[in-house]
């Protein structure tokens, strides 16, 4: 069943929240050892399901009644360990819930468990987890993408009907494309960041994942909206389910630079099929240019690593997490960070510290900030000609496990189609749109800030026109 069907069945009494939970736990027990989507299950899930049934009996309106949701392990969950897939946070149990977790529970969802990720959400394949890689359910020898690879794999394998991830440079959208599910990154500020373990604060966003657009809209409506606990939160109420009923009378701009070279045949074919399907639905297409897109990846990795250098200074072995005692405070900090942080995290901290150093600040970080402003201006110019922009989500399908671990630059290039969205603060949606040699691929739609719902309107037109042909559960048994 789809998530919205589960909620309807629980509310009508056709099935209980406990029965739904048990079905998913049995599937996880059978398939999880092969996929490794989860770092841990929620030991209180059964009690949460029972509480949902009591709330329904009391007459509460619960849009996600009894729906199990997988949650990325960099979202704080009160009483449930939150590690960011890092040894340095192993054993850390937050004393509070992230706002999105609070809203899930208010809507009647059951937190199923915490999903795997690249350590501190740094990576593109979920291979940088300190607790082992997640495998793509479509091919267990390939990566699920990253950094929300555990969440994407859980939804693709139907280990959970819905999942939350975070998206700093494509970490919801890229794994969604590689696993054949929907992945949505909102306008910066539309979903609260309170309780998200900080990676790069000007880029981080919570995102949503589902196998159908109706499910995605249901989940996104439930967790979006203003939050007094997040100073960057926007005073906008969500209208994602309503957007599914709007006419797709929009103009789509095909971003020239994203199709210049580097895309696989299957990705190019999926984008072309997407265009043809929507053209038959009456959608107009034009070609647009975002000239500074060619500098987006370099700009991103300067901004990202600089903010990482600042944010991760707090993990010093003093207040929480791993502590390895030394002769003095400095040695304790050095020993704790050396043992507790993985190679990619260390690499990015060093890159960011260098970019922010007094002798190189203007040459690197200062220049990156100017390039970021130019990218925003170029997007504004493109949106003057189109309502929504189209690119691939990822230039290729999923690559093999271990293929890029020895080549960080090649790994960084996996995000080439997604990072610009975060730099510009735009909303974007990855849509399952085809297969290449049995592996899923996706297209990406982008909209102006706060016009997120337009993406759902267009995607619904495609989903309906293709009769949900690409919305499949990965063939695990």
N, C-alpha and C positions, 0 to 999 in steps of 0.2 A: 504493500500500500504506500501511496504518497503520504507525506507528512500531514497535509491538510485532511486527507481521508482518515488518518489515525486519530487526529484531534476530533473530527466529527463523530467517529465511531465511539470514542471514549465519552464524549459529551452525551451521546444518545444512549449510552449503556450497552451497546452491542459488544463491547470488549472493555475490560478494565485496564487502567494504567499499569497495574502490576503484571497483567498478562502480556501487554505490549513489551514492557521491560524484559520480562523473562524470555520472550522470543528473540530479542536482540542479544541478550546475554548468551543464549545458547548458540546463536550464529557466531558471536565473537569467540566463544570457547572453541568452536570448530575451525574458524578461519584465521583468527588473529595471530597464531604462531607463525603463519606463512607470510603475513603482511607486516606485522609490527606497526600498526597505526597508533596504538595507545601506549603511553608510558605507565598509566595506572587507571583502574576503574574506580568509580566513586562508591565507597563502601556504604554510603547512606542513600544510594539510589532507590532501594526498596522502600525506605521510609519516606522519601520524597514522593514516590508514586502513590503510596497510601495517603499522604497528605493531600495530593491532588484530588483523590476520590472524595475525601471529606469536604474539601472546598466546593466541589461540584454539588454535593448533597446540600451544602449550605446556600446554594444558588449563585455562586460566583461565576462571572463570565470569564472564561479562560481560553483565549484564542489558540494556545499551544497545549491544550489539555493532554497530559500524558505522553507528549512527544519527547523521545530521548534525543538529546543534543550532545554531540562531541565538542569539546572545548580545547583549544590550543593551550599548551602548558606555559604560556607567558601571560595568561590572564589570571589574576588573583582570585582564588576560591577559598573562602573562609573555612578553615578546618581541614582543607585538602591540599596536600603538598603541591607546591608550584616551583619547578626547578629551572624552567627555560632550557631544559635538556643540557644543563651544565652541572659539572661536579661541584662548582663553587656554591651553588644553591641547593645542593642535595640535602634533603631534610627540612627545608624551609617551608613552614606552614603559615600562610598569611592570616592575619587577624580580621580581615575584612574581605568582602566580595567586590570585584570590579562592578561598575554600574551595569554593564551588559549582562553579567551573571545575575544580579539582582532583578533585572527586567525579565530575563528568561524565567526565573522562578515566579515572578509576579504573573506572568502569562500562563503559568501552569506547566512549563516544560520540566523535564527531569534531566539533570546533569548526569550524563552517562559515564564520562571519564575525561581524562586529560590526554591530549594527543601529542605525538612526537613532532619535533621541529629541528631545524638546524640550530645549534647552540646560540642562544640569545637572538634568534631570528636573523642569523648572518649566514647566508648561503643560498643556493638555488636548487638543491637536490635532496635535502633532509639527510645527507650523508655526514654532516658535521655534528650530529647529535652525539653527546657523550655516552648515550645508552644504545647505540647501534642504529643503522639506517632503517628507514621504512622502504618497503618495496611497492612498486606499482602493481595494482591488482590486475591490470591488463597483460602484464608480462613481468613476472617476479624477478627477472634478471635486469630490470630497468628501474630508474628512479621515478618517484612520483612527482618530482619537482619540489620546489621549496620557496619559502621556508615552512609554509603550512602544509607540508606533504602528508603528515599524519591525518590532518582533518580531511584533505582531499581524498586520500586513499580510503578512509573510513566511509565516506559518502559513496565513493565509486563502488566499493565492495558491498554496500548496503549493511555495513556494520553499525551505521547510524543514519537516520533519514536526513538529518541536518547537522551542520557544524559551523563553529566560529573559528576564524583565523585572524591573523593580523597582516597588514599589507604596508610595507615600508618602501619597497621598490618593485612590487609585483608579486609579493609572497602569498596572496590569495589567488590572483588571476592566473599566474603561470602554472602552479600545480593543478588548478581547476582545468586548464586546457589539456595538460598532460594526462589527467585522469578522466577526462570526459564528463565533467560536471560544470555547473554554473559557479562562477566566482565573482563577487561584487565588492568593489572598493568605493566607498562613498566620497562625496565632497568632504574635504578636511573640515571637521567640526559637526558633521551631521550625526555621527555616532560617538558617544562619549569615550574618551580615552582614560577616564579615571579607573585605576586598577590594572592598566596595561603596563607591564614591566618595560621601562623606557629603553629604546634602542636609539632611534634618532627622532627627537621630539617634534621637529617640524615636518616630518615625513610619515610617522607612524599613524595608522588607522586600523580600527577593527573592521573586518569584512565578513561576509556571509557566504555560505556554500550550500548547495542543494542540487538534486537531480532534475527538478522541474522548476519552471519559472514561478508557478503559483506558490510552491513551497518557499522559494527564495523570497518572494514578496511578503509572505506571511511572517517569516522569520525577521526580515529587515524592518517591517513595520513594528514588530514587537520590541526591538532593541533600540530603535532610533529616537531622536527627539532631544530637546534641550536638557541639560544637566547642570545644576548649580555647583556640582563638584568638579566640573571641568571648565576652566576659564576660557577655553577655545571653542566651547560648544555653541552652536548656532541656534537661534530661537525659531526653529522651523519644525512643524509637525510632519510626520511621514505620510505619504500618499501612494505607497508602492502597489498595494493591491488595486486601488482605484485606477492606477496607470495602465493596468492590464486590459482595461475596457475602453481605453481611449483610442481614437483612430490614428493610424500611423501615417499621418500627413506631414511628413518631415523630409528634409533634404540631408543626405548623407555625403560627407566629404571623404573621398578616398585620399589618404595621405601619401603623396608621391614618394617621399623619402623612405617610407616603410616598405615599399615594394620595389626599390631600386635593385637590390641584390640580396643574396644570403638566405632566402626562404626556400624550404624544400618544396618539391613538386606537390606533395599532398597538402601542405599549408596554402600554397598559392591556389590550388584547385578549390579548396574549401572556401577561401575568401571570394573567389570568382563565383562559386555556386551561391554563396550568401547574397552577393550582389544581384545575381539573376533572379533568385527567388523573390527578393524584396522589390525588384523592379516590376515583376509581374503583379505584385500587390499594390502598385501605384507609387512606390517610394522613388524619389528623384535622387540621382547620384551625380556628383560633380567631382573634379579633381582639385585638390588643394595642396598647398605647400607649407611645410613647417621647417624652414631652412636650418634653424639651429638644432633640429632633432639630432643631427650628426654629432653634436657635442654633448648630448644629454647623458650618455653613459659616464664620460669622464667627469662631468659636472656632478653627477649623482655620487660617484665614489669619493669625491672630495668633500661634499657636504655631509654625506652619510658618515664617513669615518671621522670627520671632525666632531660631529655630535656624539658619536660612540665614545671617542676619547674622553669627553666630558662626563657622559652618563655612566660609564662603567668604572669611573674612578671610585665609586661608592663601595665596590666589592673589594674590601681590604682585609678581610679576615678578622674584623674587630666587632662589628655589631651583630651580624647574622651570617649564616652560611658556613662554608668550610673555614676552619681556623687551624693553621699549623704553626705552633709556637716557635719563636726564635729567641735570640738573645735579647732583642729589644723590639720596639714597635716597628721599625723599618724592616728588620729581618723577618718578622712575623708577616708583614704585608707582602714582602717579596716571595716568601715561601708559599703563602696561601694562594697568591695569584699565579705563581708558576705551576703549582699542582692543580689548581682549580679551573683554569681557563684553557680552552683548546686552541689549536694552531690558527684557525681562521679568526677567532676573536682577537688573539694576540696580534695577528697581522694587521687587522683593521685598527686596533688601538694605536699601533706604531705609525701607521699611515696617517691617522688623524692627528696624532701628536706632532708629527713632522709638519703637516700642512698648517697647523696653528702656531708653530714656533715663530719667534719674533723675526728671524731672518728670512722666513719664507711665507709668512702669513699673506702678504699682498700678492705674491706671485702665484699662490695656489688657492687658498680659501677665499681671499678677496676677489680674485678673478672668477671663481666658481659662483659666487653670489651674483656677480654681474651677468654671467652666462645664464643663471637661473632666471633673472629678470628678463633677459632677452627671449628666453624660451617662452615665458608667459606672454610676452608681447606677440610673439609669432603665433601662438595658439589663439590669441584674441583676433588676429587678422584672419586666421583660417575660419574661426567661428563667425566672422562677418559674412562668409559665403555659404556656411552650412550649419545645420542645427546640431548634428552629431558627426563625429569623425570615426573612420574605420581603419584599423590596422590588424595584422596578425597579433595574437597574444604572445606566441612564441614562434621563432623562425623554423623550428623543427619539432617533431614528436619527441617523446622521452628518450634520453640517451641511456647507455648501459651503466650499471653500477660500477664505480671505480674509474670510468672512462676519463673524467676530467679532474680527478682529485689532485693529480700532480701538476696541473696547469691552471692556476688561479685565474689568469686572464680569460681563458676559454670558458671557465665557469661563470665569470662575471658577464660574458657576452650572452649568456642564456637569458639575461634580463633586458636585453637591448630594446625590446618593444614595450616594456612596461614602466621603466623608471621615470620617463618624462611626465607621466600622469601624476606621480607623487610630487615631483619638483614643482609642478604647476598647480597642485591642489585640486585637480579635476576629479570628477566621478568617472569610473570606468567599469565595464562589465565584460567578462569573458564568457562566450557562448559556445557550447559544444556544437561543432558544425561539420564534422567529417572524420574520416579515418585515413591513415596512411600505413599500409601493410599491417592492418589490424590494430594500430595504435591511435588513440584519439588525438585530434587537433582542435584548436579553437580560434575564433575571431574575437577581436576586441573592439568595443564601441566606447567612445569617450564623449562627454557632454560638457557644456559650460558649467562652472561652479553653481551649485544648488539646483541644477536642472537634471538631477539624477534620475527622476522618474521617466524621463524621455527614453532612457536606455531600456527600461522594462517594456515600454510600449512597442518599440521596434523589435525587441527580442521576442515578444509575444506574437507579433505578426509572422516572424520566421518560424517559431515553434509550431504555430497552427498550420502554416502553409506546408511544412514538412511532416506534419502529423506525428511530431515527437520522434522522428526517425533516429535521432542521435542521442536520445535519452535512455541509455541502456545501463544495466548493472554489469559490472565487469564479470566475465565468465569464470568465476571461481566456484568450486563445488566442494 
